Amino acid sequence: MAEYKHGSMDITEQQQTYKGFVKAMVIGGVIAAVLAVLGAIFL
């Protein structure tokens, strides 16, 4: 039971890590796009 419970926790942690990674990718993409637009305007 302990191993099964630990396995479930690992899966949950992996899902949270994946969601956090996707969120970071999206935020990074938005920031990169904004910087690119600002760079194009000022340069």
PyMOL Python script that loads the backbone (N, CA, C, O; Angstrom):
from pymol import cmd

cmd.read_pdbstr("""\
ATOM      1  N   MET A   1       0.840  -1.213   0.000  1.00  0.00           N
ATOM      2  CA  MET A   1       0.000   0.000   0.000  1.00  0.00           C
ATOM      3  C   MET A   1       0.869   1.255   0.000  1.00  0.00           C
ATOM      4  O   MET A   1       0.570   2.227  -0.694  1.00  0.00           O
ATOM      5  N   ALA A   2       1.947   1.225   0.785  1.00  0.00           N
ATOM      6  CA  ALA A   2       2.809   2.406   0.892  1.00  0.00           C
ATOM      7  C   ALA A   2       3.435   2.716  -0.472  1.00  0.00           C
ATOM      8  O   ALA A   2       3.505   3.874  -0.884  1.00  0.00           O
ATOM      9  N   GLU A   3       3.892   1.660  -1.168  1.00  0.00           N
ATOM     10  CA  GLU A   3       4.521   1.866  -2.475  1.00  0.00           C
ATOM     11  C   GLU A   3       3.509   2.412  -3.478  1.00  0.00           C
ATOM     12  O   GLU A   3       3.824   3.298  -4.272  1.00  0.00           O
ATOM     13  N   TYR A   4       2.283   1.872  -3.433  1.00  0.00           N
ATOM     14  CA  TYR A   4       1.242   2.329  -4.364  1.00  0.00           C
ATOM     15  C   TYR A   4       0.914   3.795  -4.109  1.00  0.00           C
ATOM     16  O   TYR A   4       0.766   4.583  -5.043  1.00  0.00           O
ATOM     17  N   LYS A   5       0.803   4.151  -2.824  1.00  0.00           N
ATOM     18  CA  LYS A   5       0.485   5.538  -2.469  1.00  0.00           C
ATOM     19  C   LYS A   5       1.616   6.459  -2.917  1.00  0.00           C
ATOM     20  O   LYS A   5       1.377   7.554  -3.427  1.00  0.00           O
ATOM     21  N   HIS A   6       2.846   6.002  -2.719  1.00  0.00           N
ATOM     22  CA  HIS A   6       4.005   6.806  -3.119  1.00  0.00           C
ATOM     23  C   HIS A   6       3.994   6.994  -4.634  1.00  0.00           C
ATOM     24  O   HIS A   6       4.303   8.075  -5.136  1.00  0.00           O
ATOM     25  N   GLY A   7       3.630   5.915  -5.368  1.00  0.00           N
ATOM     26  CA  GLY A   7       3.580   5.996  -6.821  1.00  0.00           C
ATOM     27  C   GLY A   7       2.543   7.013  -7.265  1.00  0.00           C
ATOM     28  O   GLY A   7       2.783   7.777  -8.200  1.00  0.00           O
ATOM     29  N   SER A   8       1.386   7.028  -6.600  1.00  0.00           N
ATOM     30  CA  SER A   8       0.329   7.979  -6.956  1.00  0.00           C
ATOM     31  C   SER A   8       0.822   9.405  -6.724  1.00  0.00           C
ATOM     32  O   SER A   8       0.558  10.299  -7.529  1.00  0.00           O
ATOM     33  N   MET A   9       1.534   9.609  -5.624  1.00  0.00           N
ATOM     34  CA  MET A   9       2.057  10.943  -5.319  1.00  0.00           C
ATOM     35  C   MET A   9       3.043  11.368  -6.405  1.00  0.00           C
ATOM     36  O   MET A   9       3.045  12.525  -6.824  1.00  0.00           O
ATOM     37  N   ASP A  10       3.878  10.435  -6.860  1.00  0.00           N
ATOM     38  CA  ASP A  10       4.859  10.756  -7.900  1.00  0.00           C
ATOM     39  C   ASP A  10       4.150  11.199  -9.174  1.00  0.00           C
ATOM     40  O   ASP A  10       4.561  12.165  -9.816  1.00  0.00           O
ATOM     41  N   ILE A  11       3.076  10.483  -9.541  1.00  0.00           N
ATOM     42  CA  ILE A  11       2.327  10.825 -10.754  1.00  0.00           C
ATOM     43  C   ILE A  11       1.740  12.226 -10.616  1.00  0.00           C
ATOM     44  O   ILE A  11       1.785  13.021 -11.555  1.00  0.00           O
ATOM     45  N   THR A  12       1.189  12.523  -9.443  1.00  0.00           N
ATOM     46  CA  THR A  12       0.597  13.847  -9.215  1.00  0.00           C
ATOM     47  C   THR A  12       1.676  14.917  -9.319  1.00  0.00           C
ATOM     48  O   THR A  12       1.457  15.970  -9.917  1.00  0.00           O
ATOM     49  N   GLU A  13       2.838  14.646  -8.738  1.00  0.00           N
ATOM     50  CA  GLU A  13       3.931  15.622  -8.781  1.00  0.00           C
ATOM     51  C   GLU A  13       4.392  15.828 -10.220  1.00  0.00           C
ATOM     52  O   GLU A  13       4.698  16.951 -10.622  1.00  0.00           O
ATOM     53  N   GLN A  14       4.442  14.744 -10.998  1.00  0.00           N
ATOM     54  CA  GLN A  14       4.862  14.851 -12.399  1.00  0.00           C
ATOM     55  C   GLN A  14       3.867  15.701 -13.174  1.00  0.00           C
ATOM     56  O   GLN A  14       4.267  16.521 -14.000  1.00  0.00           O
ATOM     57  N   GLN A  15       2.567  15.514 -12.918  1.00  0.00           N
ATOM     58  CA  GLN A  15       1.537  16.297 -13.610  1.00  0.00           C
ATOM     59  C   GLN A  15       1.666  17.765 -13.240  1.00  0.00           C
ATOM     60  O   GLN A  15       1.555  18.634 -14.105  1.00  0.00           O
ATOM     61  N   GLN A  16       1.900  18.052 -11.962  1.00  0.00           N
ATOM     62  CA  GLN A  16       2.046  19.440 -11.516  1.00  0.00           C
ATOM     63  C   GLN A  16       3.290  20.060 -12.150  1.00  0.00           C
ATOM     64  O   GLN A  16       3.271  21.217 -12.569  1.00  0.00           O
ATOM     65  N   THR A  17       4.365  19.283 -12.217  1.00  0.00           N
ATOM     66  CA  THR A  17       5.609  19.778 -12.813  1.00  0.00           C
ATOM     67  C   THR A  17       5.395  20.065 -14.291  1.00  0.00           C
ATOM     68  O   THR A  17       5.876  21.070 -14.815  1.00  0.00           O
ATOM     69  N   TYR A  18       4.661  19.163 -14.967  1.00  0.00           N
ATOM     70  CA  TYR A  18       4.390  19.337 -16.398  1.00  0.00           C
ATOM     71  C   TYR A  18       3.553  20.591 -16.630  1.00  0.00           C
ATOM     72  O   TYR A  18       3.842  21.379 -17.531  1.00  0.00           O
ATOM     73  N   LYS A  19       2.508  20.774 -15.810  1.00  0.00           N
ATOM     74  CA  LYS A  19       1.658  21.962 -15.950  1.00  0.00           C
ATOM     75  C   LYS A  19       2.476  23.220 -15.694  1.00  0.00           C
ATOM     76  O   LYS A  19       2.315  24.220 -16.394  1.00  0.00           O
ATOM     77  N   GLY A  20       3.349  23.177 -14.698  1.00  0.00           N
ATOM     78  CA  GLY A  20       4.184  24.333 -14.381  1.00  0.00           C
ATOM     79  C   GLY A  20       5.130  24.639 -15.530  1.00  0.00           C
ATOM     80  O   GLY A  20       5.390  25.800 -15.846  1.00  0.00           O
ATOM     81  N   PHE A  21       5.652  23.562 -16.164  1.00  0.00           N
ATOM     82  CA  PHE A  21       6.569  23.733 -17.292  1.00  0.00           C
ATOM     83  C   PHE A  21       5.838  24.370 -18.469  1.00  0.00           C
ATOM     84  O   PHE A  21       6.360  25.278 -19.117  1.00  0.00           O
ATOM     85  N   VAL A  22       4.615  23.884 -18.743  1.00  0.00           N
ATOM     86  CA  VAL A  22       3.818  24.431 -19.853  1.00  0.00           C
ATOM     87  C   VAL A  22       3.507  25.896 -19.589  1.00  0.00           C
ATOM     88  O   VAL A  22       3.596  26.733 -20.487  1.00  0.00           O
ATOM     89  N   LYS A  23       3.136  26.201 -18.332  1.00  0.00           N
ATOM     90  CA  LYS A  23       2.809  27.593 -17.978  1.00  0.00           C
ATOM     91  C   LYS A  23       4.043  28.471 -18.179  1.00  0.00           C
ATOM     92  O   LYS A  23       3.934  29.586 -18.688  1.00  0.00           O
ATOM     93  N   ALA A  24       5.215  27.974 -17.782  1.00  0.00           N
ATOM     94  CA  ALA A  24       6.449  28.744 -17.938  1.00  0.00           C
ATOM     95  C   ALA A  24       6.745  28.966 -19.425  1.00  0.00           C
ATOM     96  O   ALA A  24       7.199  30.039 -19.823  1.00  0.00           O
ATOM     97  N   MET A  25       6.481  27.934 -20.242  1.00  0.00           N
ATOM     98  CA  MET A  25       6.713  28.048 -21.688  1.00  0.00           C
ATOM     99  C   MET A  25       5.808  29.123 -22.280  1.00  0.00           C
ATOM    100  O   MET A  25       6.253  29.945 -23.082  1.00  0.00           O
ATOM    101  N   VAL A  26       4.534  29.115 -21.881  1.00  0.00           N
ATOM    102  CA  VAL A  26       3.570  30.097 -22.397  1.00  0.00           C
ATOM    103  C   VAL A  26       3.971  31.506 -21.985  1.00  0.00           C
ATOM    104  O   VAL A  26       3.993  32.422 -22.806  1.00  0.00           O
ATOM    105  N   ILE A  27       4.292  31.671 -20.686  1.00  0.00           N
ATOM    106  CA  ILE A  27       4.692  32.992 -20.185  1.00  0.00           C
ATOM    107  C   ILE A  27       5.965  33.451 -20.898  1.00  0.00           C
ATOM    108  O   ILE A  27       6.085  34.611 -21.291  1.00  0.00           O
ATOM    109  N   GLY A  28       6.907  32.531 -21.057  1.00  0.00           N
ATOM    110  CA  GLY A  28       8.158  32.861 -21.735  1.00  0.00           C
ATOM    111  C   GLY A  28       7.902  33.281 -23.176  1.00  0.00           C
ATOM    112  O   GLY A  28       8.527  34.214 -23.681  1.00  0.00           O
ATOM    113  N   GLY A  29       6.975  32.581 -23.839  1.00  0.00           N
ATOM    114  CA  GLY A  29       6.645  32.906 -25.223  1.00  0.00           C
ATOM    115  C   GLY A  29       6.029  34.293 -25.326  1.00  0.00           C
ATOM    116  O   GLY A  29       6.350  35.060 -26.233  1.00  0.00           O
ATOM    117  N   VAL A  30       5.141  34.607 -24.388  1.00  0.00           N
ATOM    118  CA  VAL A  30       4.482  35.922 -24.387  1.00  0.00           C
ATOM    119  C   VAL A  30       5.512  37.021 -24.161  1.00  0.00           C
ATOM    120  O   VAL A  30       5.513  38.039 -24.853  1.00  0.00           O
ATOM    121  N   ILE A  31       6.393  36.801 -23.178  1.00  0.00           N
ATOM    122  CA  ILE A  31       7.425  37.802 -22.878  1.00  0.00           C
ATOM    123  C   ILE A  31       8.338  37.990 -24.089  1.00  0.00           C
ATOM    124  O   ILE A  31       8.685  39.117 -24.441  1.00  0.00           O
ATOM    125  N   ALA A  32       8.725  36.884 -24.722  1.00  0.00           N
ATOM    126  CA  ALA A  32       9.599  36.955 -25.897  1.00  0.00           C
ATOM    127  C   ALA A  32       8.910  37.735 -27.019  1.00  0.00           C
ATOM    128  O   ALA A  32       9.545  38.534 -27.706  1.00  0.00           O
ATOM    129  N   ALA A  33       7.614  37.500 -27.198  1.00  0.00           N
ATOM    130  CA  ALA A  33       6.865  38.194 -28.252  1.00  0.00           C
ATOM    131  C   ALA A  33       6.805  39.687 -27.958  1.00  0.00           C
ATOM    132  O   ALA A  33       6.994  40.512 -28.852  1.00  0.00           O
ATOM    133  N   VAL A  34       6.539  40.031 -26.696  1.00  0.00           N
ATOM    134  CA  VAL A  34       6.461  41.442 -26.306  1.00  0.00           C
ATOM    135  C   VAL A  34       7.808  42.123 -26.526  1.00  0.00           C
ATOM    136  O   VAL A  34       7.872  43.228 -27.064  1.00  0.00           O
ATOM    137  N   LEU A  35       8.887  41.454 -26.105  1.00  0.00           N
ATOM    138  CA  LEU A  35      10.226  42.027 -26.277  1.00  0.00           C
ATOM    139  C   LEU A  35      10.548  42.192 -27.760  1.00  0.00           C
ATOM    140  O   LEU A  35      11.167  43.179 -28.156  1.00  0.00           O
ATOM    141  N   ALA A  36      10.130  41.232 -28.577  1.00  0.00           N
ATOM    142  CA  ALA A  36      10.398  41.301 -30.018  1.00  0.00           C
ATOM    143  C   ALA A  36       9.667  42.495 -30.621  1.00  0.00           C
ATOM    144  O   ALA A  36      10.227  43.219 -31.444  1.00  0.00           O
ATOM    145  N   VAL A  37       8.417  42.701 -30.213  1.00  0.00           N
ATOM    146  CA  VAL A  37       7.628  43.831 -30.729  1.00  0.00           C
ATOM    147  C   VAL A  37       8.241  45.153 -30.281  1.00  0.00           C
ATOM    148  O   VAL A  37       8.404  46.073 -31.082  1.00  0.00           O
ATOM    149  N   LEU A  38       8.577  45.240 -28.998  1.00  0.00           N
ATOM    150  CA  LEU A  38       9.175  46.474 -28.478  1.00  0.00           C
ATOM    151  C   LEU A  38      10.513  46.735 -29.165  1.00  0.00           C
ATOM    152  O   LEU A  38      10.834  47.874 -29.505  1.00  0.00           O
ATOM    153  N   GLY A  39      11.289  45.672 -29.365  1.00  0.00           N
ATOM    154  CA  GLY A  39      12.583  45.811 -30.026  1.00  0.00           C
ATOM    155  C   GLY A  39      12.402  46.320 -31.449  1.00  0.00           C
ATOM    156  O   GLY A  39      13.172  47.162 -31.911  1.00  0.00           O
ATOM    157  N   ALA A  40      11.392  45.814 -32.144  1.00  0.00           N
ATOM    158  CA  ALA A  40      11.135  46.231 -33.525  1.00  0.00           C
ATOM    159  C   ALA A  40      10.710  47.701 -33.566  1.00  0.00           C
ATOM    160  O   ALA A  40      11.067  48.433 -34.489  1.00  0.00           O
ATOM    161  N   ILE A  41       9.951  48.119 -32.566  1.00  0.00           N
ATOM    162  CA  ILE A  41       9.473  49.509 -32.522  1.00  0.00           C
ATOM    163  C   ILE A  41      10.623  50.471 -32.237  1.00  0.00           C
ATOM    164  O   ILE A  41      10.793  51.477 -32.926  1.00  0.00           O
ATOM    165  N   PHE A  42      11.419  50.142 -31.198  1.00  0.00           N
ATOM    166  CA  PHE A  42      12.483  51.064 -30.787  1.00  0.00           C
ATOM    167  C   PHE A  42      13.720  50.985 -31.666  1.00  0.00           C
ATOM    168  O   PHE A  42      14.489  51.942 -31.747  1.00  0.00           O
ATOM    169  N   LEU A  43      13.915  49.844 -32.327  1.00  0.00           N
ATOM    170  CA  LEU A  43      15.082  49.710 -33.199  1.00  0.00           C
ATOM    171  C   LEU A  43      14.687  50.084 -34.623  1.00  0.00           C
ATOM    172  O   LEU A  43      15.522  50.041 -35.526  1.00  0.00           O
TER     173      LEU A  43
END
""", "prot")
cmd.dss("prot")
cmd.show_as("cartoon", "prot")
cmd.util.cbc("prot")
cmd.orient("prot")
